[in-house]
């Protein structure tokens, strides 16, 4: 028993209780500073170029019809993104309609504007659970989604590798091999042995008991064309946006610009929604492919791309809320999810085990049993 003056006793509310607050505040402040610095850099450069050109009208050759076309294709990209969540949930053992997947995807997307990249994931798992998808299936789907976002953005960026390697003075063959090795390594992480470890990481991040599943390696690889379609539509939408600003891009590698910059922003955890980081990356990449005579407009185009994306996401968010049944229905779902999170849920299988997909679901999504796993045995330990 310690006395009142015992130095080992830590008073309530002192440094012990402040450490979690500091751990939350420092990344938040760093993310906000990084975003503001990036945006200020782009605004300052845009203003300098406008003044040098003698006004924005002399710098900008704007086509509103191409802008509308780009926004229409961007909405197709959003629809494909919702479809990707539906497909990844099915592969993970859950059932979800396209309308509900769209609603879940774009309501939870608001969480990406909070630094840390965790809140959108937590919201997506929670809303999926409210729609009848088990927490385990939604969590596993989230792991696969993250994996294929990074992998397929790298695949789409391949046409830019020659320009990037030339700019950095790196051998082209070496650059292509390095990117290929990274893509191959990322795909290997969808193997049951590695997937179990990634699921454990999501369990720690979301605070939920998420079990592992083995849907079959070949079934997981079928998600590649789904996510490639998502990113190719994004690249096409930005290509049309650039044309609307009078910037003439070659279709290849121009279609790879936006997916690559979005992938970089996704990986920078500090920047909320990749704001600033994605735009600075986009500007750097555009300078590699745009003719020198058209580069003065590029900082303004990079800034406009963020506004273009955010306004389109607000449209998608409004549609998503309407699909859910309105603001009251959405608020009720979020309240139920918050209450369920506070109260905890039913425990799932141990984190080190892989549970099989049920027979009906296996037939619905084309999964096939894997010997030694879906029969109830432990999954292989090695890759």
LINSULMO-V137110 format. One record per backbone hydrogen bond with DSSP energy under -0.5 kcal/mol. CO is the residue of the C=O (numbers start at 1). NH is the residue of the N-H. E is the energy in kcal/mol with one decimal. If there is no record, write none. Layout:
# LINSULMO-V137110
co:CO nh:NH e:E
co:CO nh:NH e:E
This chain:
# LINSULMO-V137110
co:3 nh:6 e:-1.3
co:6 nh:9 e:-1.5
co:9 nh:11 e:-0.6
co:11 nh:14 e:-1.5
co:14 nh:17 e:-1.4
co:14 nh:18 e:-1.2
co:15 nh:19 e:-1.4
co:17 nh:21 e:-0.5
co:18 nh:22 e:-2.4
co:19 nh:23 e:-2.6
co:20 nh:24 e:-1.5
co:21 nh:25 e:-2.6
co:22 nh:26 e:-2.5
co:23 nh:27 e:-0.7
co:24 nh:28 e:-1.4
co:25 nh:29 e:-2.9
co:26 nh:30 e:-2.6
co:27 nh:31 e:-2.6
co:28 nh:32 e:-2.2
co:29 nh:33 e:-2.5
co:30 nh:34 e:-2.5
co:31 nh:35 e:-2.3
co:32 nh:36 e:-2.7
co:33 nh:37 e:-2.6
co:34 nh:38 e:-2.0
co:35 nh:39 e:-2.5
co:36 nh:40 e:-2.7
co:37 nh:41 e:-2.0
co:38 nh:42 e:-1.9
co:39 nh:43 e:-2.7
co:40 nh:44 e:-2.6
co:41 nh:45 e:-2.0
co:42 nh:46 e:-2.4
co:43 nh:47 e:-2.6
co:44 nh:48 e:-2.0
co:45 nh:49 e:-2.1
co:46 nh:50 e:-2.3
co:47 nh:51 e:-2.4
co:48 nh:52 e:-2.3
co:49 nh:53 e:-1.8
co:50 nh:54 e:-0.7
co:50 nh:55 e:-2.5
co:51 nh:54 e:-0.7
co:55 nh:59 e:-0.8
co:56 nh:60 e:-2.6
co:60 nh:62 e:-0.6
co:63 nh:67 e:-1.5
co:64 nh:68 e:-2.3
co:65 nh:69 e:-2.2
co:66 nh:70 e:-2.3
co:67 nh:71 e:-2.0
co:68 nh:72 e:-2.0
co:69 nh:73 e:-2.2
co:70 nh:74 e:-2.0
co:71 nh:75 e:-1.7
co:72 nh:76 e:-1.4
co:73 nh:77 e:-2.0
co:74 nh:78 e:-2.1
co:75 nh:79 e:-2.1
co:76 nh:80 e:-2.4
co:77 nh:81 e:-2.2
co:78 nh:82 e:-2.2
co:79 nh:83 e:-2.3
co:80 nh:84 e:-2.1
co:81 nh:85 e:-1.4
co:82 nh:86 e:-2.0
co:83 nh:87 e:-2.6
co:84 nh:88 e:-2.4
co:85 nh:89 e:-2.0
co:86 nh:90 e:-1.9
co:87 nh:91 e:-2.4
co:88 nh:92 e:-1.3
co:89 nh:94 e:-3.3
co:90 nh:93 e:-1.4
co:97 nh:101 e:-2.4
co:98 nh:102 e:-2.5
co:99 nh:103 e:-2.1
co:100 nh:104 e:-2.7
co:101 nh:105 e:-2.6
co:102 nh:106 e:-2.1
co:103 nh:107 e:-1.8
co:104 nh:108 e:-2.1
co:105 nh:109 e:-0.8
co:107 nh:110 e:-1.1
co:108 nh:111 e:-1.9
co:109 nh:112 e:-1.8
co:110 nh:113 e:-1.6
co:111 nh:114 e:-1.5
co:112 nh:273 e:-1.7
co:114 nh:117 e:-1.1
co:118 nh:122 e:-2.5
co:119 nh:123 e:-2.5
co:120 nh:124 e:-2.2
co:121 nh:125 e:-2.2
co:122 nh:126 e:-2.3
co:123 nh:127 e:-2.8
co:124 nh:128 e:-1.9
co:125 nh:129 e:-1.9
co:126 nh:130 e:-1.7
co:127 nh:131 e:-0.9
co:128 nh:131 e:-0.6
co:128 nh:133 e:-2.3
co:129 nh:132 e:-1.5
co:134 nh:138 e:-2.6
co:135 nh:139 e:-2.5
co:136 nh:140 e:-2.4
co:137 nh:141 e:-2.5
co:138 nh:142 e:-2.1
co:139 nh:143 e:-1.8
co:140 nh:144 e:-2.1
co:141 nh:145 e:-2.7
co:142 nh:146 e:-2.3
co:143 nh:147 e:-2.1
co:144 nh:148 e:-2.5
co:145 nh:149 e:-2.2
co:146 nh:150 e:-1.8
co:147 nh:151 e:-2.4
co:148 nh:152 e:-2.3
co:149 nh:153 e:-1.5
co:150 nh:154 e:-1.6
co:151 nh:155 e:-2.0
co:152 nh:156 e:-2.4
co:153 nh:157 e:-1.2
co:155 nh:158 e:-1.3
co:156 nh:159 e:-0.6
co:157 nh:160 e:-2.0
co:157 nh:161 e:-0.6
co:158 nh:161 e:-1.3
co:160 nh:164 e:-2.6
co:161 nh:165 e:-3.0
co:162 nh:166 e:-1.9
co:163 nh:167 e:-2.2
co:164 nh:168 e:-2.4
co:165 nh:169 e:-0.9
co:165 nh:170 e:-2.6
co:171 nh:175 e:-2.1
co:172 nh:176 e:-2.6
co:173 nh:177 e:-2.3
co:174 nh:178 e:-2.4
co:175 nh:179 e:-2.4
co:176 nh:180 e:-2.5
co:177 nh:181 e:-2.6
co:178 nh:182 e:-2.0
co:179 nh:183 e:-2.4
co:180 nh:184 e:-2.4
co:181 nh:185 e:-2.6
co:182 nh:186 e:-2.4
co:183 nh:187 e:-2.2
co:184 nh:188 e:-1.8
co:185 nh:189 e:-0.9
co:186 nh:189 e:-0.6
co:187 nh:190 e:-1.6
co:188 nh:191 e:-1.9
co:191 nh:195 e:-3.3
co:192 nh:196 e:-1.8
co:193 nh:197 e:-0.8
co:194 nh:198 e:-2.0
co:195 nh:199 e:-2.4
co:196 nh:200 e:-1.6
co:197 nh:201 e:-1.4
co:198 nh:202 e:-2.0
co:199 nh:203 e:-2.2
co:200 nh:204 e:-1.7
co:201 nh:205 e:-2.0
co:202 nh:206 e:-2.8
co:203 nh:207 e:-1.6
co:203 nh:208 e:-0.7
co:208 nh:210 e:-1.1
co:209 nh:211 e:-0.5
co:212 nh:355 e:-3.7
co:213 nh:215 e:-0.6
co:216 nh:220 e:-1.8
co:217 nh:221 e:-2.0
co:218 nh:222 e:-0.9
co:220 nh:223 e:-1.9
co:221 nh:224 e:-1.7
co:223 nh:227 e:-2.1
co:224 nh:228 e:-2.3
co:225 nh:229 e:-2.0
co:226 nh:230 e:-1.6
co:227 nh:231 e:-2.0
co:228 nh:232 e:-2.6
co:229 nh:233 e:-2.2
co:230 nh:234 e:-1.4
co:231 nh:235 e:-2.5
co:232 nh:236 e:-2.3
co:233 nh:237 e:-2.3
co:234 nh:238 e:-2.2
co:235 nh:239 e:-2.1
co:236 nh:240 e:-2.0
co:237 nh:241 e:-1.8
co:238 nh:242 e:-2.9
co:239 nh:243 e:-1.9
co:240 nh:244 e:-1.9
co:241 nh:245 e:-1.0
co:242 nh:245 e:-0.7
co:242 nh:247 e:-2.5
co:243 nh:246 e:-1.6
co:244 nh:63 e:-2.2
co:245 nh:61 e:-0.8
co:246 nh:248 e:-0.6
co:247 nh:249 e:-0.9
co:250 nh:254 e:-1.6
co:251 nh:255 e:-2.5
co:253 nh:256 e:-2.0
co:254 nh:257 e:-1.4
co:256 nh:260 e:-1.7
co:257 nh:261 e:-2.2
co:258 nh:262 e:-2.6
co:259 nh:263 e:-2.1
co:260 nh:264 e:-2.0
co:261 nh:265 e:-2.3
co:262 nh:266 e:-2.2
co:263 nh:267 e:-1.4
co:264 nh:268 e:-1.2
co:267 nh:269 e:-1.2
co:268 nh:271 e:-0.6
co:269 nh:116 e:-1.7
co:270 nh:272 e:-0.5
co:271 nh:274 e:-2.0
co:272 nh:275 e:-2.1
co:274 nh:278 e:-3.0
co:275 nh:277 e:-1.2
co:276 nh:280 e:-2.5
co:277 nh:281 e:-2.4
co:278 nh:282 e:-2.5
co:279 nh:283 e:-2.4
co:280 nh:284 e:-2.2
co:281 nh:285 e:-2.4
co:282 nh:286 e:-2.7
co:283 nh:287 e:-1.8
co:285 nh:288 e:-1.2
co:285 nh:289 e:-0.7
co:286 nh:289 e:-1.1
co:286 nh:290 e:-2.5
co:291 nh:294 e:-1.9
co:292 nh:295 e:-1.2
co:294 nh:297 e:-0.7
co:295 nh:298 e:-1.0
co:297 nh:301 e:-2.2
co:298 nh:302 e:-2.5
co:299 nh:303 e:-1.9
co:300 nh:304 e:-2.6
co:301 nh:305 e:-2.0
co:302 nh:306 e:-0.9
co:303 nh:306 e:-0.6
co:303 nh:307 e:-1.6
co:304 nh:308 e:-3.0
co:305 nh:309 e:-2.1
co:306 nh:310 e:-2.8
co:307 nh:311 e:-2.6
co:308 nh:312 e:-1.6
co:309 nh:313 e:-2.2
co:310 nh:314 e:-1.9
co:311 nh:315 e:-1.7
co:312 nh:316 e:-2.3
co:313 nh:317 e:-2.7
co:314 nh:318 e:-2.3
co:315 nh:319 e:-2.2
co:316 nh:320 e:-2.4
co:317 nh:321 e:-2.4
co:318 nh:322 e:-2.0
co:319 nh:323 e:-2.4
co:320 nh:324 e:-1.9
co:321 nh:325 e:-1.1
co:321 nh:326 e:-2.7
co:326 nh:330 e:-2.1
co:327 nh:331 e:-3.0
co:328 nh:332 e:-2.4
co:329 nh:333 e:-2.1
co:330 nh:334 e:-2.4
co:331 nh:335 e:-2.3
co:332 nh:336 e:-2.4
co:333 nh:337 e:-2.2
co:334 nh:338 e:-2.3
co:335 nh:339 e:-2.4
co:336 nh:340 e:-2.5
co:337 nh:341 e:-2.3
co:338 nh:342 e:-2.1
co:339 nh:343 e:-2.2
co:340 nh:344 e:-1.4
co:350 nh:353 e:-2.3
co:353 nh:212 e:-1.7
co:355 nh:214 e:-0.8
co:358 nh:362 e:-2.5
co:359 nh:363 e:-2.2
co:360 nh:364 e:-2.0
co:361 nh:365 e:-2.1
co:362 nh:366 e:-0.6
co:362 nh:367 e:-2.6
co:369 nh:371 e:-0.5
co:370 nh:373 e:-2.3
co:370 nh:374 e:-1.7
co:370 nh:375 e:-0.5
co:373 nh:376 e:-1.6
